[in-house]
Amino acid sequence: SHLKLAPLWYDSTHRLAQSKLNKSRRKHRKTHGLVGFLDLTRRIAKAWSCVDCETKSYCKKVADRQLKIYKEELKMMKKRQNSLNNGGS
């Protein structure tokens, strides 16, 4: 039972770009009632607790990398915002 992931599942910038392309808000849908949030959370936690160390280590590395990218982008965005608020380049 190998973990199958979608292409670019780890890339938050890709997901953001995709969501910006699809700007229209989706219509509200009734919940299906099959799985509640709490039950889903428990199922995910249980499945995650069974994952081997190699997979956990890989996911941790990817998450750390994405966090670093996010922080760098946030820092640049704040710099640009400050530059605009201070009236110039």
C-alpha positions as CSV (number, residue, x, y, z in Angstrom):
1,S,0.0,0.0,0.0
2,H,2.1,2.9,-1.3
3,L,1.0,6.4,-0.9
4,K,-0.1,7.9,-4.2
5,L,0.2,11.7,-4.5
6,A,-1.1,14.1,-7.1
7,P,1.5,15.9,-9.2
8,L,2.8,19.1,-7.5
9,W,0.8,18.2,-4.3
10,Y,3.6,19.8,-2.2
11,D,3.8,23.1,-4.1
12,S,1.7,25.8,-2.4
13,T,2.6,28.3,-5.1
14,H,1.2,26.0,-7.7
15,R,-2.1,25.6,-5.7
16,L,-2.3,29.4,-5.2
17,A,-1.8,30.0,-8.9
18,Q,-4.5,27.4,-9.8
19,S,-7.0,28.9,-7.3
20,K,-6.4,32.4,-8.8
21,L,-7.1,31.0,-12.3
22,N,-10.4,29.7,-11.0
23,K,-11.7,33.0,-9.3
24,S,-15.4,32.2,-9.3
25,R,-16.6,31.0,-6.0
26,R,-18.2,27.6,-5.9
27,K,-21.8,27.4,-5.0
28,H,-22.6,26.2,-1.5
29,R,-23.3,22.5,-1.4
30,K,-25.2,20.6,1.2
31,T,-23.0,18.3,3.2
32,H,-23.3,14.7,2.3
33,G,-23.5,13.7,5.9
34,L,-21.3,10.6,5.4
35,V,-18.2,11.8,7.2
36,G,-18.2,14.6,9.8
37,F,-15.2,16.8,10.3
38,L,-14.3,15.2,13.7
39,D,-14.6,11.7,12.3
40,L,-12.5,12.7,9.2
41,T,-9.9,14.2,11.5
42,R,-9.7,11.0,13.6
43,R,-9.4,8.8,10.4
44,I,-6.6,11.0,9.1
45,A,-4.8,10.9,12.5
46,K,-5.2,7.1,12.7
47,A,-3.9,6.7,9.1
48,W,-1.0,9.1,9.8
49,S,0.0,7.2,12.9
50,C,0.6,4.1,10.8
51,V,2.8,5.7,8.2
52,D,6.4,4.5,8.1
53,C,9.3,6.7,9.3
54,E,10.7,7.2,5.7
55,T,7.4,8.7,4.5
56,K,7.0,10.9,7.6
57,S,10.6,12.1,7.1
58,Y,10.0,12.9,3.4
59,C,6.8,14.8,4.2
60,K,8.6,16.7,7.0
61,K,11.4,17.8,4.6
62,V,8.9,18.9,2.0
63,A,6.9,20.9,4.6
64,D,10.1,22.5,5.9
65,R,11.1,23.5,2.4
66,Q,7.7,25.0,1.6
67,L,7.6,26.8,4.9
68,K,11.0,28.4,4.1
69,I,9.7,29.5,0.7
70,Y,6.5,30.9,2.2
71,K,8.4,32.9,4.8
72,E,10.7,34.3,2.1
73,E,7.7,35.3,-0.1
74,L,5.9,36.8,3.0
75,K,9.0,38.9,3.8
76,M,9.2,40.1,0.2
77,M,5.5,41.0,0.2
78,K,5.8,42.9,3.4
79,K,8.8,44.8,2.0
80,R,6.8,45.7,-1.1
81,Q,3.8,46.8,1.0
82,N,6.0,49.0,3.2
83,S,7.6,50.5,0.1
84,L,4.1,51.3,-1.3
85,N,2.9,52.7,2.1
86,N,6.0,54.9,2.4
87,G,5.2,56.4,-1.0
88,G,7.9,55.2,-3.3
89,S,10.4,52.8,-4.5
